Amino acid sequence: MNFRFSFFVFLSLFCASFLSAQTSDRISLIWLSIADENAQTVSVSWASPEPGSSTVFYGPDAECKETAQADGDSVLHHVRIPVGKVVGPDARCFYRVETVTPDGRKFTSGLNSFKTLSTKELRLVFVGNIHTKTISDAAARLDPHVIFLTGDIVPCLHEGGKLNKESARLNVLPFRRLVQNNQALFVSTLLMPCLGNHDREIAPRGERVEGPSQFYDPEATAFRTFFDLPCDEWKWFFDWEPLSLRIVALDLNHTYDFGTSLQTCHDWHRGSDQFEWYDRVSREGGEKRFMVTFQNEQCSAMRNKENGEWHKMFSRGTCMIAGFGHYAERAETSDGMTYFNTSHYGRGDKYADPKKVFCESVDNFLLVTVRPKEFTAGLRDWNTGAPLEASLIRKVGPAAD
């Protein structure tokens, strides 16, 4: 995993904070993610009170006869387990974790489990602008297989200006608070985030001048240290072949600030790594594949970038989901492409898409359900889970250009 070494620079702050909150020998801060492009491997991640070696005991039942380990002594642990091979789809994977310190002391978790991906009905929840808050019971009651966070998952890294830029760049504590506030859900549900501007904010936003970024970490060091994700981690995709589904996460936010002191994300221009990568990833699969892209920039602004080439790439898929604004929105372009905006806090300023079909000030999340040859997506009320409008339904995969 890239940038994992950076955690040790910030180790003293992390340990001090963790030990003040946890003094027992029980590990309780655990989160799960898909770690490979084929969705066959799950990363079990956790934080321990003291550095030590990492072991996951897992299997298709509570005996957890299989083991996986990671080298090195750390307080932040990522251990990948071959769930597809050992447990398989449409099942539960049981697991527990263990950290052993160099002097032999042992920290353990209780027995936990999570659903493996389904070949019959896959339920996916997309949440925008969570800012370390607790995900609603309404979303959790839908029993999703995966929670996707569409950027701005923490408020900032600089702790309200208390940390200098270098310390903030390595600060994983806000992400820890996110997990802590959602531990009951994240210990049993796969979590897959994409980046927003706040997720790499290392200093209070200042003057906009030409030149390198001064207030953000475009490389997203802390994010990439804390989460174990496929590909480059700041951008990633995975496929679930049994349902012909591809999910793609992009690093797009505050694109108008690119090349200035306020730059947040990686380059998105034609010829950049991100543009060329997405061009290739969005072309693969052909007309029989469903594809969902999600990111953190305004839909209407992003699709017009590079003379409309971004819209052309988005349109190879089934829908694009943004966590940009504090409102619920669905837009439909003349060529049939659907754009959603979702936000857990949905009562802020509205920047309505010119192609909007639905745009309301309401706290919300998005539910995507995939069955064989059928894709459904719809905005839901944050508190009740009730549909806010008619759902998007696609019966076959989209056609690539």
Sequence and secondary structure as in RCSB ss.txt:
>XXXX:A:sequence
MNFRFSFFVFLSLFCASFLSAQTSDRISLIWLSIADENAQTVSVSWASPEPGSSTVFYGPDAECKETAQADGDSV
LHHVRIPVGKVVGPDARCFYRVETVTPDGRKFTSGLNSFKTLSTKELRLVFVGNIHTKTISDAAARLDPHVIFLT
GDIVPCLHEGGKLNKESARLNVLPFRRLVQNNQALFVSTLLMPCLGNHDREIAPRGERVEGPSQFYDPEATAFRT
FFDLPCDEWKWFFDWEPLSLRIVALDLNHTYDFGTSLQTCHDWHRGSDQFEWYDRVSREGGEKRFMVTFQNEQCS
AMRNKENGEWHKMFSRGTCMIAGFGHYAERAETSDGMTYFNTSHYGRGDKYADPKKVFCESVDNFLLVTVRPKEF
TAGLRDWNTGAPLEASLIRKVGPAAD
>XXXX:A:secstr
 TTTTHHHHTHHHHHHHHHHH  SSB   EEEEE STTS  EEEEEEEEEEEEEEEEEESSTT  EEEEEEEEEE
EEEEEE HHHHT SSSEEEEEEEEE TTS EEE   EEEE   SS EEEEEE   TT    HHHHHT  SEEEEE
S  SS SSTTTTS HHHHHT  HHHHHHHHHTHHHHTTSEEEEE  SGGGB S      BSS SSB TT HHHHH
H   STTSSSEEEEEGGGTEEEEE   SSGGGTTBTT  S   STTSHHHHHHHHHHHTTGGG EEEEEESS HH
HHHTHHHHHHHHHHTTSSEEEE  SSSEEEEE TTS EEEE  SS  S     TTEEEEE   EEEEEEEETTEE
EEEEEETTT  BSS  EEESS     
